[in-house]
Amino acid sequence: MAGLLLAWLAIGGISGPFQGRLAEVQTNDSSTFLPADAESTRAAQEQQEFTGAQPLPAVVVYERTDGLTAQDLDAIRGHAAAAAAAPGVQDVSPVIPAPDPAAAQFVVAYPGAERGELDELVPELRDSLATGLPAGLSVHVTGPAGLAADLSAAFAGIDGLLLLVAAGVVALILLIVYRSPLLPVLVLLSAGLALCLAVVVVYLMADAGWITLSGQTQGILFILIVGAATDYALLLIARYREELRRTESTWTAMRLAYRATVEPVLASAGTVILGLLCLLLSGLNSNRGLGPVAAIGIVAAVLAALTFLPAALLLFGRAAFWPFRPKVGTAGSTSGLWSRIAAAVGRRPRRLWIASAIVLGALAAFVPQFQASGVAQSDFFVDKAAVDSVQGQEALSRHFPGGTGSPAVIIVAAPAEERTVATARTVPGIVSVDRGSPQVVDGRVQLSAILADPADSEAAVATVTELRRTLATVPGADALVGGVTATQLDSQDTAARDLRVVVPAVLVVVFLVLALLLRALVAPLLLIASVVLSFAATLGIGALVFNHVLDLPGADPSVPLFAFVFLVALGVDYNIFLMSRVREEAEQVGTRDGVVRGLEVTGGVITSAGVVLAATFAALAVLPILFLVQIAFLVAVGVLVDTLIVRSVLVPALALDIGRPIWWPGALARRDPKGEDRPVVAAGTAPPA
């Protein structure tokens, strides 16, 4: 026991230097997330033959509503000259006045900056531009480089803020649940040590290039570890307290609690890990990176919950529960609330499961309204007024063609250049098409197409889609269309494809784990169907809230995918906790009594675990990123729906209505230890003779 505690404390000490260094190995550039066979990726590879390493442009836009003055233009030219001489800058374009006299711009090109460099270069550029700026003249830095820097800044400080909010919420809930000052400390310490272990492993793997770590993945990792480690701890502590009421020895109580808990915890963790690893089937590197990163977090959470926490609980003994220490001889006492709920489900199972299914089905009917076709990159931020790159893009769109500074790149065969240019100019939304490079490389030429709409907008995505379709008809052109907008289009298409591939894989994996755990086929199908219905209802709620309450611009196609993976994997957890206890009770008292007893004795702890997990995921909403706010809402609401309706009413009521066949083809489907038709009784009371 002492050795385990010392080993974990050593892990906590070793992880110290790594805690603040995850940002060093983050990659937030969406162009690096695409598969190698994406058209924009292939275009970028060919573009390097013309320009070397693909530069990342920052568009500097100036604006004065009543028109630029001669003093303004002199200051702007001075800024452009200073930017050209700044370290890390590859090139600066000439100053380009707007068609109206109210704005001007120039483009600063950074040469394929290494990860993390833009976090310093763009703020330095912004600081220099603020020097000597005439009164009334505004300046913004936008474009791909400005957006990337602002995304990195949004994720800065993610460690401290997220952990502070999540730990505070969990501590408050645990104090309410246990009314003990020591238990919350032990649980949070267990979660914190799990996080320490995961951070070290993830940093080393990301630094070696084995996995891709983004800011949003890091945020999800932190929340997932705190939530999962707390859930596993709640399950172990609840069973340990139950055994302490039956036996005087804390060692015996822990041995019995551990034996009863380890199988459902490992099954739960295995379901989540395998479900997350299904993301390795994704075409997006960011999604593939989340799979192993989050799986590492779950492994760390399980190790801490099944090694450190039992040792810590044994060290403190019954004092861990002070001032409400469990007393021997009080076994079987359960919450009055859950006794009443279990009895109500036992009396009217068919009426209750039909009613709950109708409610969930009605919410699921709103799923078609869930908008997940993609959003503009400028919509990534919740508070757009506080983001300089977003304000710059809006200023740019007021005075210039929206795609200025981020043109679409067209690589075509040289003999088809003239036909390609003429055809591209006929596409609606294309302002101009010109030679992007005077060179001819391997019989190919590079063209530059200015879009009428902002490069990160859905209108620009539609233009590039039509451009690709149109250029495919030009004989001999073999055209590739790349650039910022094409990258966004390919990301959306790949994310939509991932939804079709990953979802079935997750369902198959979850079914296999449940079938092995419950030694049945009917029960796993029932549990999966219930969780899928819960997920659909959650998406329906999300559609109503996002569209009509929060008035959000839409969602990235990865949002429903991530929500599905988390809700199915994590939602099945609670059904695993419930049904594994039901099976244990059914072996002693029969299926009917076993369902009611299982619901009664697990109701409190599983509900507490669901509330903790929902609260920890809700903490993601403190980050000003639209994607994470939507994931936070969907997972938090989905976990509550699953905990309070699916696991508390729908699943036990269905199990009661189906009866013994729910265990088919297992042995429990053929035998009933106490008589299947006997009246349902509450836990802690003797069944009638």
C-alpha positions as CSV (number, residue, x, y, z in Angstrom):
1,M,0.0,0.0,0.0
2,A,2.7,2.5,1.0
3,G,4.6,1.6,-2.2
4,L,1.6,2.4,-4.4
5,L,1.1,5.7,-2.7
6,L,4.8,6.7,-3.0
7,A,4.9,5.6,-6.7
8,W,1.9,7.8,-7.5
9,L,3.4,10.8,-5.6
10,A,6.6,10.3,-7.5
11,I,4.7,10.4,-10.8
12,G,3.1,13.7,-9.6
13,G,6.5,15.1,-8.9
14,I,8.0,14.0,-12.2
15,S,5.2,15.5,-14.2
16,G,5.8,19.0,-12.9
17,P,8.0,20.3,-15.8
18,F,5.6,18.9,-18.4
19,Q,2.4,20.6,-17.1
20,G,3.0,23.9,-18.8
21,R,4.7,22.5,-21.9
22,L,1.8,20.9,-23.8
23,A,1.3,24.1,-25.7
24,E,4.8,23.6,-27.2
25,V,3.7,20.5,-29.0
26,Q,0.2,21.7,-30.1
27,T,-0.7,22.0,-33.8
28,N,-3.7,24.2,-34.5
29,D,-3.2,24.7,-38.3
30,S,-6.2,23.1,-40.0
31,S,-4.1,22.4,-43.2
32,T,-2.0,19.9,-41.3
33,F,-5.1,17.9,-40.3
34,L,-6.1,16.8,-43.8
35,P,-5.2,13.4,-45.4
36,A,-2.5,13.2,-48.0
37,D,-4.9,12.5,-50.8
38,A,-7.1,15.5,-50.2
39,E,-7.1,17.8,-53.2
40,S,-6.0,20.9,-51.2
41,T,-3.1,18.8,-49.8
42,R,-1.9,17.7,-53.2
43,A,-2.2,21.3,-54.5
44,A,-0.1,22.6,-51.5
45,Q,2.6,20.0,-52.4
46,E,2.7,21.1,-56.0
47,Q,2.6,24.8,-54.9
48,Q,5.9,24.3,-53.0
49,E,7.6,23.5,-56.3
50,F,6.8,27.1,-57.3
51,T,7.3,29.0,-54.1
52,G,9.2,26.7,-51.8
53,A,7.7,26.3,-48.4
54,Q,4.1,27.5,-48.5
55,P,4.0,30.9,-46.9
56,L,1.3,31.8,-44.3
57,P,-0.1,35.3,-45.0
58,A,-1.2,37.9,-42.4
59,V,-3.4,40.5,-44.0
60,V,-2.9,44.0,-42.4
61,V,-6.0,46.2,-43.0
62,Y,-6.4,49.8,-42.1
63,E,-9.7,51.7,-41.9
64,R,-11.0,55.2,-41.4
65,T,-14.7,55.6,-41.9
66,D,-14.5,59.1,-43.3
67,G,-11.7,58.3,-45.6
68,L,-7.9,57.8,-45.4
69,T,-5.8,61.0,-45.2
70,A,-2.4,61.6,-46.7
71,Q,-0.9,61.3,-43.2
72,D,-2.7,57.9,-42.9
73,L,-1.1,56.6,-46.1
74,D,2.3,57.8,-45.1
75,A,2.0,55.9,-41.7
76,I,0.7,52.8,-43.5
77,R,3.7,52.8,-45.9
78,G,6.0,53.2,-43.0
79,H,4.4,50.3,-41.2
80,A,4.8,48.1,-44.4
81,A,8.5,49.0,-44.6
82,A,9.0,48.3,-40.9
83,A,7.2,44.9,-41.3
84,A,9.4,44.0,-44.2
85,A,12.5,44.5,-42.0
86,A,11.1,42.6,-39.1
87,P,12.6,39.2,-38.1
88,G,10.7,36.1,-39.4
89,V,9.1,37.9,-42.3
90,Q,9.5,36.4,-45.8
91,D,7.9,39.1,-47.9
92,V,5.6,42.1,-47.7
93,S,3.3,43.2,-50.5
94,P,2.9,46.8,-51.7
95,V,0.2,48.9,-50.0
96,I,-3.1,48.4,-51.8
97,P,-5.7,51.1,-51.4
98,A,-9.4,50.0,-51.4
99,P,-11.7,51.0,-54.3
100,D,-13.3,53.4,-51.8
101,P,-11.0,55.8,-50.0
102,A,-11.7,54.4,-46.5
103,A,-9.2,51.5,-46.3
104,A,-5.9,50.1,-47.4
105,Q,-4.1,46.8,-46.8
106,F,-0.8,45.0,-47.3
107,V,0.1,41.3,-46.8
108,V,2.9,40.0,-44.6
109,A,4.1,36.5,-45.6
110,Y,5.6,34.3,-43.0
111,P,7.7,31.4,-44.4
112,G,6.1,28.2,-43.2
113,A,6.5,29.1,-39.5
114,E,7.2,26.3,-37.1
115,R,4.5,25.5,-34.6
116,G,4.4,28.1,-31.9
117,E,6.4,30.7,-33.8
118,L,3.2,32.6,-35.0
119,D,2.2,32.9,-31.3
120,E,5.1,35.3,-31.0
121,L,5.4,36.8,-34.5
122,V,1.8,38.0,-34.9
123,P,1.5,39.7,-31.5
124,E,4.9,41.4,-32.2
125,L,3.5,42.6,-35.6
126,R,0.4,44.0,-33.9
127,D,2.4,45.8,-31.2
128,S,4.6,47.4,-33.9
129,L,1.5,48.5,-35.9
130,A,0.1,50.3,-32.9
131,T,3.1,52.6,-32.8
132,G,2.7,55.9,-34.6
133,L,-0.8,55.3,-35.6
134,P,-2.7,58.5,-36.4
135,A,-5.7,59.2,-34.2
136,G,-8.9,57.7,-35.6
137,L,-7.2,55.2,-37.9
138,S,-7.8,51.5,-36.9
139,V,-5.6,48.6,-37.9
140,H,-6.2,44.8,-37.7
141,V,-4.2,41.8,-38.5
142,T,-6.2,39.0,-40.1
143,G,-5.7,36.3,-42.7
144,P,-4.6,32.7,-42.0
145,A,-1.7,33.8,-39.8
146,G,-3.8,36.2,-37.7
147,L,-6.5,33.6,-37.3
148,A,-4.0,30.9,-36.3
149,A,-2.4,33.2,-33.7
150,D,-5.8,34.1,-32.2
151,L,-6.7,30.5,-31.9
152,S,-3.5,29.7,-30.1
153,A,-4.2,32.7,-27.8
154,A,-7.7,31.4,-27.1
155,F,-6.2,28.1,-25.9
156,A,-3.5,29.8,-23.8
157,G,-3.9,29.2,-20.1
158,I,-6.2,26.3,-20.8
159,D,-4.6,24.2,-18.2
160,G,-5.2,26.4,-15.2
161,L,-8.6,27.8,-16.1
162,L,-10.2,24.4,-17.0
163,L,-8.7,22.6,-14.1
164,L,-9.8,25.3,-11.7
165,V,-13.4,25.3,-12.9
166,A,-13.7,21.5,-13.2
167,A,-12.1,20.9,-9.8
168,G,-14.2,23.5,-8.1
169,V,-17.4,22.0,-9.6
170,V,-16.4,18.4,-8.7
171,A,-15.4,19.4,-5.2
172,L,-18.8,21.1,-4.6
173,I,-20.7,18.1,-5.8
174,L,-18.7,15.6,-3.8
175,L,-19.2,17.7,-0.7
176,I,-22.9,17.6,-1.2
177,V,-22.9,13.8,-2.0
178,Y,-20.6,12.7,0.8
179,R,-20.9,15.5,3.4
180,S,-17.2,14.7,4.2
181,P,-14.3,17.1,3.9
182,L,-11.7,14.3,3.3
183,L,-13.3,12.2,0.6
184,P,-13.4,15.0,-2.1
185,V,-9.7,15.6,-1.5
186,L,-8.8,12.0,-2.0
187,V,-11.0,11.8,-5.2
188,L,-9.6,15.0,-6.7
189,L,-6.0,13.9,-5.7
190,S,-6.6,10.6,-7.6
191,A,-7.9,12.6,-10.7
192,G,-5.0,15.0,-10.5
193,L,-2.4,12.2,-10.4
194,A,-4.1,10.5,-13.3
195,L,-3.8,13.8,-15.2
196,C,-0.1,14.1,-14.3
197,L,0.6,10.6,-15.7
198,A,-1.4,11.3,-18.9
199,V,0.3,14.7,-19.5
200,V,3.8,13.1,-19.4
201,V,2.8,10.4,-21.8
202,V,0.9,12.7,-24.2
203,Y,3.8,15.2,-24.2
204,L,6.4,12.6,-25.1
205,M,4.3,11.1,-27.8
206,A,3.3,14.4,-29.4
207,D,6.9,15.7,-29.2
208,A,8.1,12.5,-31.0
209,G,5.4,13.1,-33.7
210,W,3.5,9.9,-33.0
211,I,0.2,11.8,-32.3
212,T,-1.3,15.1,-33.2
213,L,-2.2,17.4,-30.3
214,S,-4.4,20.4,-30.8
215,G,-5.7,23.0,-28.3
216,Q,-9.2,21.5,-28.4
217,T,-7.9,18.0,-27.9
218,Q,-5.9,19.2,-24.8
219,G,-9.1,20.7,-23.3
220,I,-11.1,17.6,-23.9
221,L,-8.3,15.5,-22.4
222,F,-8.3,17.5,-19.1
223,I,-12.0,17.3,-18.7
224,L,-12.3,13.7,-19.7
225,I,-9.7,12.6,-17.1
226,V,-11.3,14.6,-14.2
227,G,-14.8,13.3,-15.1
228,A,-13.8,9.7,-15.7
229,A,-11.5,9.4,-12.7
230,T,-14.2,10.9,-10.5
231,D,-16.9,8.5,-11.9
232,Y,-14.7,5.4,-11.2
233,A,-13.9,6.7,-7.8
234,L,-17.6,7.2,-7.0
235,L,-18.4,3.7,-8.0
236,L,-15.6,2.2,-5.8
237,I,-16.4,4.4,-2.8
238,A,-20.1,3.6,-2.9
239,R,-19.4,-0.2,-2.9
240,Y,-16.7,0.2,-0.3
241,R,-19.1,2.1,2.0
242,E,-21.7,-0.6,1.4
243,E,-19.3,-3.3,2.5
244,L,-18.1,-1.3,5.5
245,R,-21.7,-1.6,6.8
246,R,-21.5,-5.3,6.5
247,T,-18.0,-6.0,8.0
248,E,-15.7,-4.6,10.6
249,S,-12.5,-5.1,8.7
250,T,-11.6,-2.3,6.3
251,W,-9.3,-4.7,4.4
252,T,-12.1,-7.2,3.9
253,A,-14.5,-4.5,2.9
254,M,-12.1,-3.1,0.3
255,R,-11.4,-6.6,-1.0
256,L,-15.1,-7.3,-1.5
257,A,-15.7,-3.8,-3.0
258,Y,-12.8,-4.1,-5.3
259,R,-13.8,-7.5,-6.5
260,A,-17.3,-6.3,-7.3
261,T,-16.2,-3.0,-8.8
262,V,-13.2,-3.9,-11.0
263,E,-15.1,-5.8,-13.7
264,P,-17.7,-3.0,-14.5
265,V,-15.0,-0.3,-14.2
266,L,-12.7,-2.1,-16.6
267,A,-15.6,-2.9,-18.9
268,S,-16.6,0.8,-18.8
269,A,-13.1,2.0,-19.4
270,G,-12.6,-0.6,-22.1
271,T,-15.7,0.6,-23.9
272,V,-14.6,4.3,-23.8
273,I,-11.0,3.4,-24.9
274,L,-12.1,1.3,-27.8
275,G,-14.7,3.8,-28.8
276,L,-12.2,6.6,-28.8
277,L,-9.7,4.5,-30.7
278,C,-12.3,4.2,-33.5
279,L,-11.4,7.8,-34.2
280,L,-8.2,6.3,-35.7
281,L,-10.4,5.5,-38.7
282,S,-11.0,9.2,-39.2
283,G,-9.5,11.0,-42.2
284,L,-8.6,14.1,-40.2
285,N,-5.4,14.0,-38.3
286,S,-7.0,16.1,-35.5
287,N,-9.7,13.5,-35.0
288,R,-7.1,10.7,-35.2
289,G,-5.0,12.5,-32.6
290,L,-8.0,12.8,-30.2
291,G,-8.5,9.0,-30.2
292,P,-5.2,7.9,-28.6
293,V,-4.8,11.1,-26.5
294,A,-8.2,10.6,-24.9
295,A,-7.6,6.9,-24.6
296,I,-4.3,7.6,-22.7
297,G,-6.3,9.8,-20.4
298,I,-8.9,7.0,-19.6
299,V,-6.1,4.5,-19.0
300,A,-4.5,6.9,-16.5
301,A,-7.9,7.5,-14.8
302,V,-8.5,3.8,-14.4
303,L,-5.0,3.1,-13.0
304,A,-5.4,5.9,-10.5
305,A,-8.9,4.8,-9.5
306,L,-7.9,1.2,-9.1
307,T,-4.5,1.6,-7.5
308,F,-4.0,4.9,-5.7
309,L,-7.5,5.5,-4.5
310,P,-8.0,2.0,-2.8
311,A,-4.6,2.5,-1.1
312,A,-5.5,6.0,0.1
313,L,-8.9,4.8,1.4
314,L,-7.3,1.9,3.3
315,L,-4.7,4.3,4.8
316,F,-7.5,6.5,6.3
317,G,-10.0,3.7,7.0
318,R,-13.4,4.7,8.2
319,A,-12.1,8.2,9.0
320,A,-12.2,9.0,5.3
321,F,-16.0,9.2,5.7
322,W,-15.9,11.5,8.7
323,P,-18.1,12.8,10.2
324,F,-20.6,10.2,8.8
325,R,-18.6,7.0,9.2
326,P,-20.4,3.9,8.0
327,K,-21.4,1.6,10.9
328,V,-21.5,-2.2,10.8
329,G,-25.1,-3.5,10.8
330,T,-26.6,-0.8,8.7
331,A,-26.2,-2.7,5.4
332,G,-29.2,-2.6,3.1
333,S,-30.2,0.9,4.0
334,T,-30.8,2.8,0.8
335,S,-32.1,6.3,-0.2
336,G,-35.8,6.7,0.2
337,L,-35.9,8.5,-3.1
338,W,-34.4,5.7,-5.1
339,S,-36.6,3.2,-3.2
340,R,-39.6,5.0,-4.4
341,I,-38.3,5.3,-8.0
342,A,-37.4,1.6,-8.1
343,A,-40.8,0.7,-6.7
344,A,-42.6,2.9,-9.3
345,V,-40.7,1.4,-12.2
346,G,-41.4,-2.1,-10.8
347,R,-45.2,-1.4,-10.7
348,R,-45.7,0.1,-14.1
349,P,-42.7,-0.8,-16.3
350,R,-44.4,-0.9,-19.7
351,R,-46.2,2.4,-19.2
352,L,-43.0,4.1,-18.1
353,W,-40.7,2.8,-20.9
354,I,-43.2,3.7,-23.6
355,A,-43.7,7.2,-22.1
356,S,-40.0,7.8,-21.8
357,A,-39.4,6.5,-25.3
358,I,-42.1,8.8,-26.7
359,V,-40.4,11.8,-25.0
360,L,-37.0,11.0,-26.3
361,G,-38.4,10.2,-29.8
362,A,-40.2,13.6,-29.9
363,L,-36.9,15.4,-29.1
364,A,-35.0,13.3,-31.7
365,A,-37.5,14.5,-34.3
366,F,-35.6,17.8,-34.3
367,V,-32.3,16.2,-35.4
368,P,-32.8,17.3,-39.1
369,Q,-32.7,20.9,-37.9
370,F,-29.1,20.4,-36.5
371,Q,-26.9,22.5,-38.7
372,A,-23.5,20.8,-39.0
373,S,-22.4,21.6,-42.6
374,G,-19.5,23.8,-41.3
375,V,-18.9,27.4,-40.2
376,A,-16.6,30.1,-41.2
377,Q,-13.2,30.1,-39.4
378,S,-14.1,33.6,-38.1
379,D,-17.1,32.0,-36.4
380,F,-14.8,29.7,-34.4
381,F,-14.8,32.3,-31.6
382,V,-17.8,32.9,-29.3
383,D,-17.0,36.6,-28.7
384,K,-16.0,37.8,-32.1
385,A,-15.9,41.4,-31.1
386,A,-12.9,40.6,-28.9
387,V,-10.9,38.9,-31.7
388,D,-8.6,41.1,-33.8
389,S,-8.5,38.7,-36.8
390,V,-12.3,38.5,-37.0
391,Q,-12.6,42.3,-36.8
392,G,-10.0,42.6,-39.5
393,Q,-11.8,40.2,-41.8
394,E,-15.0,42.2,-41.4
395,A,-13.2,45.4,-42.2
396,L,-11.5,43.7,-45.2
397,S,-14.9,42.5,-46.5
398,R,-16.3,46.1,-46.2
399,H,-13.8,47.5,-48.6
400,F,-12.2,44.8,-50.7
401,P,-13.2,41.5,-52.3
402,G,-13.6,39.2,-49.4
403,G,-10.9,36.7,-50.6
404,T,-8.2,39.3,-50.9
405,G,-5.0,38.1,-49.2
406,S,-6.1,34.4,-49.3
407,P,-6.7,33.6,-52.9
408,A,-7.6,30.2,-54.2
409,V,-4.6,28.4,-55.8
410,I,-5.1,26.6,-59.1
411,I,-2.4,24.3,-60.4
412,V,-2.9,23.2,-64.0
413,A,-1.1,21.8,-67.0
414,A,0.6,24.6,-68.9
415,P,-1.0,23.9,-72.3
416,A,-4.5,24.3,-70.7
417,E,-3.6,27.6,-68.9
418,E,-5.6,29.9,-71.2
419,R,-8.7,27.7,-71.3
420,T,-8.5,27.3,-67.5
421,V,-8.3,31.0,-66.8
422,A,-11.2,31.7,-69.2
423,T,-13.3,28.9,-67.6
424,A,-12.5,29.9,-64.0
425,R,-13.5,33.5,-64.7
426,T,-17.0,32.3,-65.6
427,V,-17.6,30.8,-62.1
428,P,-19.8,33.0,-59.9
429,G,-17.9,34.4,-56.9
430,I,-14.6,34.6,-58.8
431,V,-13.3,38.2,-59.0
432,S,-10.1,37.6,-61.0
433,V,-7.7,34.9,-62.1
434,D,-4.1,35.6,-62.9
435,R,-0.7,33.9,-62.9
436,G,0.4,33.3,-59.4
437,S,3.9,32.5,-60.4
438,P,5.8,33.3,-63.6
439,Q,7.5,29.9,-63.5
440,V,6.5,26.7,-65.4
441,V,7.5,23.6,-63.3
442,D,7.3,20.1,-64.8
443,G,4.8,21.4,-67.3
444,R,2.5,22.9,-64.7
445,V,1.6,26.5,-63.9
446,Q,0.2,28.2,-60.8
447,L,-2.8,30.5,-61.0
448,S,-4.3,32.7,-58.3
449,A,-8.0,33.3,-58.1
450,I,-9.4,36.1,-55.9
451,L,-12.8,35.3,-54.4
452,A,-15.6,37.8,-53.9
453,D,-16.4,36.4,-50.4
454,P,-14.2,36.1,-47.3
455,A,-11.9,33.1,-47.7
456,D,-13.2,31.4,-44.6
457,S,-16.9,31.9,-45.3
458,E,-19.5,29.3,-46.4
459,A,-20.1,31.4,-49.6
460,A,-16.4,31.1,-50.5
461,V,-16.6,27.3,-49.9
462,A,-19.5,27.1,-52.3
463,T,-17.5,29.1,-54.9
464,V,-14.5,26.7,-54.6
465,T,-16.8,23.7,-54.9
466,E,-18.3,25.1,-58.1
467,L,-14.8,26.1,-59.3
468,R,-13.5,22.5,-58.9
469,R,-16.6,21.1,-60.6
470,T,-16.2,23.5,-63.5
471,L,-12.5,23.1,-64.0
472,A,-12.9,19.3,-64.1
473,T,-14.6,19.8,-67.5
474,V,-11.5,21.6,-69.0
475,P,-9.8,19.1,-71.4
476,G,-6.2,18.3,-70.4
477,A,-6.1,20.7,-67.5
478,D,-5.8,18.2,-64.7
479,A,-6.5,21.1,-62.3
480,L,-6.0,21.1,-58.6
481,V,-7.6,23.8,-56.5
482,G,-6.0,24.6,-53.1
483,G,-5.6,27.4,-50.7
484,V,-7.3,28.4,-47.4
485,T,-10.9,27.9,-48.7
486,A,-10.2,24.6,-50.4
487,T,-8.6,23.4,-47.1
488,Q,-11.8,24.3,-45.3
489,L,-13.9,22.5,-47.9
490,D,-11.8,19.3,-47.8
491,S,-11.9,19.4,-43.9
492,Q,-15.7,19.6,-44.0
493,D,-16.0,16.8,-46.6
494,T,-13.6,14.6,-44.6
495,A,-15.5,15.2,-41.4
496,A,-18.7,14.2,-43.0
497,R,-17.1,11.0,-44.3
498,D,-15.8,10.3,-40.8
499,L,-19.3,10.4,-39.4
500,R,-20.3,7.6,-41.8
501,V,-17.3,5.5,-41.0
502,V,-16.6,6.0,-37.3
503,V,-20.2,5.8,-36.0
504,P,-20.8,2.2,-37.1
505,A,-17.4,1.1,-35.8
506,V,-18.2,2.6,-32.4
507,L,-21.5,0.8,-32.2
508,V,-19.9,-2.6,-33.1
509,V,-17.1,-2.1,-30.5
510,V,-19.6,-1.2,-27.8
511,F,-21.8,-4.1,-28.6
512,L,-19.0,-6.6,-28.3
513,V,-17.8,-5.2,-25.0
514,L,-21.4,-5.3,-23.6
515,A,-22.0,-8.9,-24.9
516,L,-18.8,-10.1,-23.2
517,L,-19.6,-8.3,-19.9
518,L,-23.3,-9.3,-19.7
519,R,-22.9,-12.7,-21.3
520,A,-25.9,-12.0,-23.4
521,L,-27.0,-10.6,-26.8
522,V,-30.5,-9.1,-26.1
523,A,-29.4,-6.9,-23.3
524,P,-26.5,-5.3,-25.3
525,L,-28.8,-4.6,-28.2
526,L,-31.3,-3.0,-25.8
527,L,-28.6,-0.8,-24.2
528,I,-27.1,0.3,-27.5
529,A,-30.6,1.2,-28.9
530,S,-31.3,3.2,-25.7
531,V,-28.1,5.1,-25.9
532,V,-28.5,5.9,-29.6
533,L,-32.0,7.2,-28.9
534,S,-30.6,9.3,-26.1
535,F,-28.0,10.7,-28.5
536,A,-30.6,11.5,-31.1
537,A,-32.7,13.3,-28.4
538,T,-29.6,15.2,-27.3
539,L,-28.9,16.4,-30.9
540,G,-32.6,17.5,-31.1
541,I,-32.2,19.5,-27.9
542,G,-29.0,21.0,-29.3
543,A,-30.7,22.0,-32.6
544,L,-33.4,23.8,-30.6
545,V,-31.0,25.6,-28.3
546,F,-28.3,26.4,-30.9
547,N,-30.8,27.7,-33.5
548,H,-33.5,29.4,-31.5
549,V,-32.0,30.3,-28.1
550,L,-28.3,31.0,-28.7
551,D,-28.6,31.8,-32.4
552,L,-25.3,30.2,-33.3
553,P,-24.1,30.2,-36.9
554,G,-24.0,26.4,-37.2
555,A,-21.6,23.7,-36.3
556,D,-18.5,21.9,-37.7
557,P,-19.3,18.4,-39.0
558,S,-17.0,17.1,-36.3
559,V,-19.3,18.3,-33.5
560,P,-21.9,15.5,-33.9
561,L,-19.1,12.9,-34.4
562,F,-17.3,13.9,-31.2
563,A,-20.7,14.1,-29.3
564,F,-21.6,10.7,-30.6
565,V,-18.3,9.1,-29.5
566,F,-18.4,10.6,-26.1
567,L,-22.1,10.1,-25.4
568,V,-22.2,6.5,-26.6
569,A,-19.0,5.5,-24.9
570,L,-19.7,7.4,-21.7
571,G,-23.5,6.9,-21.8
572,V,-23.0,3.1,-21.9
573,D,-20.9,3.4,-18.8
574,Y,-23.9,4.1,-16.6
575,N,-25.8,1.2,-18.2
576,I,-22.8,-1.0,-17.5
577,F,-22.8,0.1,-13.9
578,L,-26.5,-0.6,-13.6
579,M,-26.8,-3.8,-15.6
580,S,-23.7,-5.5,-14.1
581,R,-25.2,-4.9,-10.6
582,V,-28.6,-6.1,-12.0
583,R,-27.0,-9.3,-13.3
584,E,-25.3,-9.8,-9.9
585,E,-28.6,-9.4,-8.1
586,A,-30.5,-11.5,-10.6
587,E,-28.2,-14.5,-10.0
588,Q,-29.4,-14.4,-6.4
589,V,-33.1,-13.3,-6.5
590,G,-34.2,-13.5,-10.1
591,T,-34.5,-11.0,-12.9
592,R,-37.5,-9.0,-11.7
593,D,-36.2,-8.5,-8.2
594,G,-32.7,-8.1,-9.5
595,V,-33.7,-5.1,-11.8
596,V,-35.4,-3.3,-9.0
597,R,-32.7,-4.0,-6.4
598,G,-30.0,-3.0,-8.9
599,L,-31.8,0.3,-9.7
600,E,-32.3,1.0,-6.0
601,V,-28.7,0.4,-4.8
602,T,-27.0,2.1,-7.8
603,G,-29.4,5.0,-8.3
604,G,-27.7,7.4,-6.0
605,V,-24.1,6.7,-7.0
606,I,-24.8,6.6,-10.8
607,T,-26.8,9.8,-10.7
608,S,-24.0,11.5,-8.8
609,A,-21.5,10.2,-11.3
610,G,-23.6,11.5,-14.2
611,V,-24.0,14.9,-12.6
612,V,-20.2,15.1,-12.0
613,L,-19.4,14.1,-15.6
614,A,-21.9,16.6,-17.0
615,A,-20.6,19.4,-14.8
616,T,-17.0,18.7,-15.8
617,F,-17.8,18.7,-19.5
618,A,-19.8,21.9,-19.0
619,A,-16.6,23.5,-17.8
620,L,-15.4,23.4,-21.4
621,A,-17.8,26.2,-22.1
622,V,-15.5,28.7,-20.3
623,L,-13.2,28.6,-23.3
624,P,-14.2,31.1,-26.0
625,I,-14.2,28.5,-28.9
626,L,-17.5,27.7,-30.5
627,F,-16.6,24.0,-31.1
628,L,-15.9,23.4,-27.5
629,V,-18.9,25.3,-26.3
630,Q,-21.1,23.1,-28.5
631,I,-19.4,19.9,-27.3
632,A,-19.7,21.0,-23.7
633,F,-23.4,21.6,-24.1
634,L,-24.2,18.4,-26.0
635,V,-22.1,16.1,-23.8
636,A,-23.4,17.7,-20.5
637,V,-27.0,17.5,-21.6
638,G,-26.6,14.1,-23.2
639,V,-25.1,12.6,-20.0
640,L,-28.0,14.1,-17.9
641,V,-30.6,12.7,-20.3
642,D,-28.9,9.3,-20.2
643,T,-28.5,9.3,-16.5
644,L,-31.9,10.7,-15.4
645,I,-34.2,9.2,-18.1
646,V,-32.5,6.3,-20.0
647,R,-30.7,4.6,-17.1
648,S,-33.2,5.5,-14.4
649,V,-36.4,4.7,-16.3
650,L,-36.2,3.4,-19.8
651,V,-33.6,0.6,-19.4
652,P,-34.9,-0.9,-16.1
653,A,-38.5,-0.6,-17.2
654,L,-37.7,-2.4,-20.5
655,A,-35.7,-5.0,-18.6
656,L,-38.6,-5.7,-16.4
657,D,-41.1,-5.8,-19.3
658,I,-38.9,-8.2,-21.2
659,G,-38.0,-10.4,-18.2
660,R,-35.6,-13.3,-18.3
661,P,-35.2,-13.3,-22.2
662,I,-33.2,-10.1,-21.8
663,W,-30.2,-12.4,-20.8
664,W,-30.6,-14.6,-23.9
665,P,-28.7,-16.8,-24.8
666,G,-27.0,-16.8,-21.3
667,A,-27.8,-19.1,-18.5
668,L,-29.9,-16.5,-16.7
669,A,-32.4,-16.6,-19.5
670,R,-33.2,-20.2,-18.7
671,R,-33.2,-20.3,-14.9
672,D,-34.7,-18.1,-12.2
673,P,-33.2,-18.6,-8.7
674,K,-36.1,-17.3,-6.8
675,G,-39.1,-17.7,-9.2
676,E,-39.6,-15.3,-12.0
677,D,-43.2,-14.6,-11.3
678,R,-42.7,-13.7,-7.6
679,P,-43.6,-10.1,-6.6
680,V,-41.0,-7.5,-6.9
681,V,-39.4,-6.5,-3.6
682,A,-37.2,-3.7,-2.5
683,A,-33.6,-4.1,-1.5
684,G,-33.0,-4.8,2.2
685,T,-36.3,-6.6,2.6
686,A,-36.9,-10.4,2.6
687,P,-38.7,-11.8,-0.4
688,P,-41.9,-13.6,0.5
689,A,-41.6,-17.3,1.1
